[in-house]
Amino acid sequence: MPIFLTGATGFLGSHVARVLAEQGADLRLLVRSTSNLKNLESLKAETVTGDLRDPASLEKAMSGCDTVFHVAADYRLWVTDPNEMYRSNVEGTRAILEAARKNGIKNVVYTSSVATIGFTGNGHPANEDSPVSLSHMIGHYKRSKFMAEQIALEAGRSGMRVVTVNPTTPIGEQDIKPTPTGRIVVDFLKRKFPAYVETGLNLVDVRECARGHVAALEKGRSGERYILGGENLTLKQILDKLAQLTGLPSPKVKLPYVFAYAAGAVDETITGRLLHGEPRATIETVRMGKKKMWASSAKAERELGWRTIPVDEALRRAVEWFRANGYA
């Protein structure tokens, strides 16, 4: 029976689709009428048109499938109409699970985010059991993903088989948007990183992350969540790795947070509110950056057979892909 997949036109979802295709899966991919289909080139799969905000289209598109990978999400750190993000991420997840229930779907893998994990200010890696609540979520993206995750976890504990995965920060090729993480690489290639702030991310190879989704389907426990992560790195360490890969200089000036806040406020006001563009920095992103988003994948290692590997190869592929596709 076909596997139904949302988000295949995007960055992570396209890699999940390719891993499944390599394993011989019969794929049915949800696309919107306005979707950029570049990431589906050469991929053998059926496409169906629908929208997370249209429950009837989901129920029809999912008919005849037995497994669902819900990878799609509105992933932006700046949005002019927050309600659109909640409709896609929260109500869209609810609609996917309801359509799955009506169609008698046996297995659902829901892609959440490391953004929903409880991080502290001391840099100690967080895990699935770190204390967290909605009040800890900074910004509409984090809040919407936290709310959606609660819906998925509850479904997985109430009769449906729903396994939740929490990718950290995927990096690699095919980031067509690009995502906020991909923009770090693009901005570096364009020499738009004169300074850096003291923050940290966990970077994971997008290909490995996609394989982790399949492992979650095969081995994950319903109602549980699994962090799929790689290396815990400071932003400066990431930029230094990019410098080694490209020969471009890494910034040496560390920007105090007071200046970062000011820069975010100016960019948010001018680029976002006046020019209706997407700011490179906002007040919320600066606030998020005060906590190092470092995480442990020990639970996934124990239960899914996950491997934590260096991220250098994924960074190299990202650099080559962005350059080859005219981003920098």
Secondary structure, DSSP 8 states (H G I E B T S, - for coil): --EEEE-TTSHHHHHHHHHHHHTT--EEEEE-TT---GGGTT---EEEE--TT-HHHHHHHHTT-SEEEE------S--S-HHHHHIIIIIHHHHHHHHHHHTT-SEEEEE--GGGS---TT---B-TTS---GGG--SHHHHHHHHHHHHHHHHHTTTS-EEEEEE-EEESS---S--HHHHHHHHHHTT--SEE-S-EEEEEEHHHHHHHHHHHHHH--TT-EEEE--EEEEHHHHHHHHHHHH------EE--HHHHHHHHHHHIIIIIIIS-S--S--HHHHHHHTS-B-B--HHHHHHH------SHHHHHHHHHHHHHTT--
